[in-house]
Amino acid sequence: MTVTAEPAGCTTGGASETDVTLGSKEYVTGNGNKSVHFEPSTIAYNGTAHTLTITLGTESGAGTINTVTSSALTLTLSGITDTSGSAITGSPFTSSNTKQF
């Protein structure tokens, strides 16, 4: 999933991108087109709680959504700065191998 809008609570110096990789291609399966879209999706950062919340919108597309026992989620942020203009640190972040949903 790639989000190219500025996350609420973050400052960007122009182009920014948030990329979330779920660590498994088995979340969406199907013959031919394995594409599922969630629109409108949002991303927001809470500076007090230090949490990033990604909310998926309504599902559409030709793929079938499956449950995956475990995978390692990777979050990559680029072009996002803190309120002082410093580039965000800790990116990419990879979670432990666990059930994501």
PyMOL CGO cylinders between C-alpha atoms (Angstrom):
from pymol import cmd
from pymol.cgo import CYLINDER

trace = [
    CYLINDER, 0.00, 0.00, 0.00, 1.36, 3.41, -0.90, 0.3, 1, 1, 1, 1, 1, 1,
    CYLINDER, 1.36, 3.41, -0.90, -0.08, 6.67, 0.42, 0.3, 1, 1, 1, 1, 1, 1,
    CYLINDER, -0.08, 6.67, 0.42, 1.17, 9.82, -1.31, 0.3, 1, 1, 1, 1, 1, 1,
    CYLINDER, 1.17, 9.82, -1.31, -0.83, 12.37, 0.72, 0.3, 1, 1, 1, 1, 1, 1,
    CYLINDER, -0.83, 12.37, 0.72, 0.64, 14.13, 3.74, 0.3, 1, 1, 1, 1, 1, 1,
    CYLINDER, 0.64, 14.13, 3.74, -0.24, 12.22, 6.94, 0.3, 1, 1, 1, 1, 1, 1,
    CYLINDER, -0.24, 12.22, 6.94, -2.27, 14.32, 9.40, 0.3, 1, 1, 1, 1, 1, 1,
    CYLINDER, -2.27, 14.32, 9.40, 0.09, 15.58, 12.10, 0.3, 1, 1, 1, 1, 1, 1,
    CYLINDER, 0.09, 15.58, 12.10, 3.23, 15.40, 9.91, 0.3, 1, 1, 1, 1, 1, 1,
    CYLINDER, 3.23, 15.40, 9.91, 5.04, 18.02, 7.89, 0.3, 1, 1, 1, 1, 1, 1,
    CYLINDER, 5.04, 18.02, 7.89, 6.45, 17.33, 4.45, 0.3, 1, 1, 1, 1, 1, 1,
    CYLINDER, 6.45, 17.33, 4.45, 8.88, 19.26, 2.31, 0.3, 1, 1, 1, 1, 1, 1,
    CYLINDER, 8.88, 19.26, 2.31, 6.87, 18.57, -0.82, 0.3, 1, 1, 1, 1, 1, 1,
    CYLINDER, 6.87, 18.57, -0.82, 6.59, 15.02, -2.14, 0.3, 1, 1, 1, 1, 1, 1,
    CYLINDER, 6.59, 15.02, -2.14, 6.18, 12.41, 0.57, 0.3, 1, 1, 1, 1, 1, 1,
    CYLINDER, 6.18, 12.41, 0.57, 5.38, 8.74, 0.49, 0.3, 1, 1, 1, 1, 1, 1,
    CYLINDER, 5.38, 8.74, 0.49, 4.31, 6.13, 2.98, 0.3, 1, 1, 1, 1, 1, 1,
    CYLINDER, 4.31, 6.13, 2.98, 4.71, 2.54, 1.88, 0.3, 1, 1, 1, 1, 1, 1,
    CYLINDER, 4.71, 2.54, 1.88, 3.36, -0.38, 3.90, 0.3, 1, 1, 1, 1, 1, 1,
    CYLINDER, 3.36, -0.38, 3.90, 4.35, -3.92, 2.90, 0.3, 1, 1, 1, 1, 1, 1,
    CYLINDER, 4.35, -3.92, 2.90, 2.46, -6.69, 4.69, 0.3, 1, 1, 1, 1, 1, 1,
    CYLINDER, 2.46, -6.69, 4.69, 5.21, -9.28, 4.20, 0.3, 1, 1, 1, 1, 1, 1,
    CYLINDER, 5.21, -9.28, 4.20, 3.08, -11.87, 2.42, 0.3, 1, 1, 1, 1, 1, 1,
    CYLINDER, 3.08, -11.87, 2.42, 1.50, -12.08, -1.02, 0.3, 1, 1, 1, 1, 1, 1,
    CYLINDER, 1.50, -12.08, -1.02, -1.18, -14.40, 0.35, 0.3, 1, 1, 1, 1, 1, 1,
    CYLINDER, -1.18, -14.40, 0.35, -3.35, -11.61, 1.81, 0.3, 1, 1, 1, 1, 1, 1,
    CYLINDER, -3.35, -11.61, 1.81, -4.90, -11.23, -1.66, 0.3, 1, 1, 1, 1, 1, 1,
    CYLINDER, -4.90, -11.23, -1.66, -5.31, -14.17, -4.03, 0.3, 1, 1, 1, 1, 1, 1,
    CYLINDER, -5.31, -14.17, -4.03, -7.19, -14.90, -7.21, 0.3, 1, 1, 1, 1, 1, 1,
    CYLINDER, -7.19, -14.90, -7.21, -6.75, -15.95, -10.82, 0.3, 1, 1, 1, 1, 1, 1,
    CYLINDER, -6.75, -15.95, -10.82, -5.13, -13.30, -13.00, 0.3, 1, 1, 1, 1, 1, 1,
    CYLINDER, -5.13, -13.30, -13.00, -5.62, -9.90, -11.39, 0.3, 1, 1, 1, 1, 1, 1,
    CYLINDER, -5.62, -9.90, -11.39, -4.67, -9.98, -7.69, 0.3, 1, 1, 1, 1, 1, 1,
    CYLINDER, -4.67, -9.98, -7.69, -5.57, -6.40, -6.96, 0.3, 1, 1, 1, 1, 1, 1,
    CYLINDER, -5.57, -6.40, -6.96, -7.70, -5.08, -4.12, 0.3, 1, 1, 1, 1, 1, 1,
    CYLINDER, -7.70, -5.08, -4.12, -8.18, -1.38, -3.42, 0.3, 1, 1, 1, 1, 1, 1,
    CYLINDER, -8.18, -1.38, -3.42, -9.32, 0.29, -0.21, 0.3, 1, 1, 1, 1, 1, 1,
    CYLINDER, -9.32, 0.29, -0.21, -10.64, 3.79, -0.87, 0.3, 1, 1, 1, 1, 1, 1,
    CYLINDER, -10.64, 3.79, -0.87, -10.70, 6.26, 0.64, 0.3, 1, 1, 1, 1, 1, 1,
    CYLINDER, -10.70, 6.26, 0.64, -7.91, 5.22, 3.03, 0.3, 1, 1, 1, 1, 1, 1,
    CYLINDER, -7.91, 5.22, 3.03, -6.34, 7.59, 5.53, 0.3, 1, 1, 1, 1, 1, 1,
    CYLINDER, -6.34, 7.59, 5.53, -3.11, 7.83, 7.51, 0.3, 1, 1, 1, 1, 1, 1,
    CYLINDER, -3.11, 7.83, 7.51, -2.69, 9.96, 10.63, 0.3, 1, 1, 1, 1, 1, 1,
    CYLINDER, -2.69, 9.96, 10.63, 0.08, 10.52, 13.17, 0.3, 1, 1, 1, 1, 1, 1,
    CYLINDER, 0.08, 10.52, 13.17, -0.65, 11.30, 16.82, 0.3, 1, 1, 1, 1, 1, 1,
    CYLINDER, -0.65, 11.30, 16.82, 2.40, 13.15, 18.16, 0.3, 1, 1, 1, 1, 1, 1,
    CYLINDER, 2.40, 13.15, 18.16, 1.30, 12.85, 21.80, 0.3, 1, 1, 1, 1, 1, 1,
    CYLINDER, 1.30, 12.85, 21.80, 0.81, 9.07, 21.72, 0.3, 1, 1, 1, 1, 1, 1,
    CYLINDER, 0.81, 9.07, 21.72, 3.53, 8.54, 19.06, 0.3, 1, 1, 1, 1, 1, 1,
    CYLINDER, 3.53, 8.54, 19.06, 1.20, 6.33, 17.00, 0.3, 1, 1, 1, 1, 1, 1,
    CYLINDER, 1.20, 6.33, 17.00, 0.64, 6.07, 13.27, 0.3, 1, 1, 1, 1, 1, 1,
    CYLINDER, 0.64, 6.07, 13.27, -2.90, 4.99, 12.38, 0.3, 1, 1, 1, 1, 1, 1,
    CYLINDER, -2.90, 4.99, 12.38, -3.71, 3.64, 8.93, 0.3, 1, 1, 1, 1, 1, 1,
    CYLINDER, -3.71, 3.64, 8.93, -7.44, 3.25, 8.24, 0.3, 1, 1, 1, 1, 1, 1,
    CYLINDER, -7.44, 3.25, 8.24, -8.42, 1.25, 5.17, 0.3, 1, 1, 1, 1, 1, 1,
    CYLINDER, -8.42, 1.25, 5.17, -11.45, 2.40, 3.19, 0.3, 1, 1, 1, 1, 1, 1,
    CYLINDER, -11.45, 2.40, 3.19, -14.05, 0.31, 1.38, 0.3, 1, 1, 1, 1, 1, 1,
    CYLINDER, -14.05, 0.31, 1.38, -12.68, -2.77, -0.42, 0.3, 1, 1, 1, 1, 1, 1,
    CYLINDER, -12.68, -2.77, -0.42, -13.01, -3.15, -4.18, 0.3, 1, 1, 1, 1, 1, 1,
    CYLINDER, -13.01, -3.15, -4.18, -11.18, -5.13, -6.85, 0.3, 1, 1, 1, 1, 1, 1,
    CYLINDER, -11.18, -5.13, -6.85, -10.88, -8.59, -8.34, 0.3, 1, 1, 1, 1, 1, 1,
    CYLINDER, -10.88, -8.59, -8.34, -8.81, -10.34, -5.67, 0.3, 1, 1, 1, 1, 1, 1,
    CYLINDER, -8.81, -10.34, -5.67, -9.96, -12.40, -2.70, 0.3, 1, 1, 1, 1, 1, 1,
    CYLINDER, -9.96, -12.40, -2.70, -8.84, -11.28, 0.77, 0.3, 1, 1, 1, 1, 1, 1,
    CYLINDER, -8.84, -11.28, 0.77, -7.44, -14.03, 2.98, 0.3, 1, 1, 1, 1, 1, 1,
    CYLINDER, -7.44, -14.03, 2.98, -6.26, -14.39, 6.56, 0.3, 1, 1, 1, 1, 1, 1,
    CYLINDER, -6.26, -14.39, 6.56, -2.52, -15.00, 6.91, 0.3, 1, 1, 1, 1, 1, 1,
    CYLINDER, -2.52, -15.00, 6.91, -1.19, -16.74, 10.02, 0.3, 1, 1, 1, 1, 1, 1,
    CYLINDER, -1.19, -16.74, 10.02, 1.79, -14.40, 10.36, 0.3, 1, 1, 1, 1, 1, 1,
    CYLINDER, 1.79, -14.40, 10.36, 3.96, -11.97, 8.42, 0.3, 1, 1, 1, 1, 1, 1,
    CYLINDER, 3.96, -11.97, 8.42, 6.39, -9.12, 9.08, 0.3, 1, 1, 1, 1, 1, 1,
    CYLINDER, 6.39, -9.12, 9.08, 4.97, -5.69, 8.23, 0.3, 1, 1, 1, 1, 1, 1,
    CYLINDER, 4.97, -5.69, 8.23, 7.43, -3.12, 6.85, 0.3, 1, 1, 1, 1, 1, 1,
    CYLINDER, 7.43, -3.12, 6.85, 6.70, 0.61, 7.02, 0.3, 1, 1, 1, 1, 1, 1,
    CYLINDER, 6.70, 0.61, 7.02, 8.83, 2.97, 4.91, 0.3, 1, 1, 1, 1, 1, 1,
    CYLINDER, 8.83, 2.97, 4.91, 8.42, 6.74, 5.19, 0.3, 1, 1, 1, 1, 1, 1,
    CYLINDER, 8.42, 6.74, 5.19, 10.13, 9.23, 2.88, 0.3, 1, 1, 1, 1, 1, 1,
    CYLINDER, 10.13, 9.23, 2.88, 9.92, 12.99, 2.56, 0.3, 1, 1, 1, 1, 1, 1,
    CYLINDER, 9.92, 12.99, 2.56, 8.34, 13.42, 6.01, 0.3, 1, 1, 1, 1, 1, 1,
    CYLINDER, 8.34, 13.42, 6.01, 9.91, 15.74, 8.59, 0.3, 1, 1, 1, 1, 1, 1,
    CYLINDER, 9.91, 15.74, 8.59, 9.23, 16.64, 12.20, 0.3, 1, 1, 1, 1, 1, 1,
    CYLINDER, 9.23, 16.64, 12.20, 8.11, 20.13, 13.25, 0.3, 1, 1, 1, 1, 1, 1,
    CYLINDER, 8.11, 20.13, 13.25, 11.76, 21.27, 13.30, 0.3, 1, 1, 1, 1, 1, 1,
    CYLINDER, 11.76, 21.27, 13.30, 12.24, 20.20, 9.66, 0.3, 1, 1, 1, 1, 1, 1,
    CYLINDER, 12.24, 20.20, 9.66, 14.43, 17.19, 10.50, 0.3, 1, 1, 1, 1, 1, 1,
    CYLINDER, 14.43, 17.19, 10.50, 13.93, 14.02, 8.47, 0.3, 1, 1, 1, 1, 1, 1,
    CYLINDER, 13.93, 14.02, 8.47, 12.02, 11.29, 10.29, 0.3, 1, 1, 1, 1, 1, 1,
    CYLINDER, 12.02, 11.29, 10.29, 14.21, 8.52, 11.73, 0.3, 1, 1, 1, 1, 1, 1,
    CYLINDER, 14.21, 8.52, 11.73, 13.58, 4.80, 12.16, 0.3, 1, 1, 1, 1, 1, 1,
    CYLINDER, 13.58, 4.80, 12.16, 12.50, 4.16, 8.58, 0.3, 1, 1, 1, 1, 1, 1,
    CYLINDER, 12.50, 4.16, 8.58, 12.12, 1.55, 7.33, 0.3, 1, 1, 1, 1, 1, 1,
    CYLINDER, 12.12, 1.55, 7.33, 10.54, -0.12, 10.34, 0.3, 1, 1, 1, 1, 1, 1,
    CYLINDER, 10.54, -0.12, 10.34, 9.89, -3.88, 10.27, 0.3, 1, 1, 1, 1, 1, 1,
    CYLINDER, 9.89, -3.88, 10.27, 7.62, -5.54, 12.82, 0.3, 1, 1, 1, 1, 1, 1,
    CYLINDER, 7.62, -5.54, 12.82, 8.08, -8.94, 14.34, 0.3, 1, 1, 1, 1, 1, 1,
    CYLINDER, 8.08, -8.94, 14.34, 6.62, -11.90, 12.45, 0.3, 1, 1, 1, 1, 1, 1,
    CYLINDER, 6.62, -11.90, 12.45, 3.05, -11.88, 13.78, 0.3, 1, 1, 1, 1, 1, 1,
    CYLINDER, 3.05, -11.88, 13.78, -0.62, -11.89, 12.72, 0.3, 1, 1, 1, 1, 1, 1,
    CYLINDER, -0.62, -11.89, 12.72, -1.29, -8.41, 11.26, 0.3, 1, 1, 1, 1, 1, 1,
    CYLINDER, -1.29, -8.41, 11.26, -5.10, -8.45, 11.22, 0.3, 1, 1, 1, 1, 1, 1,
]
cmd.load_cgo(trace, "trace")
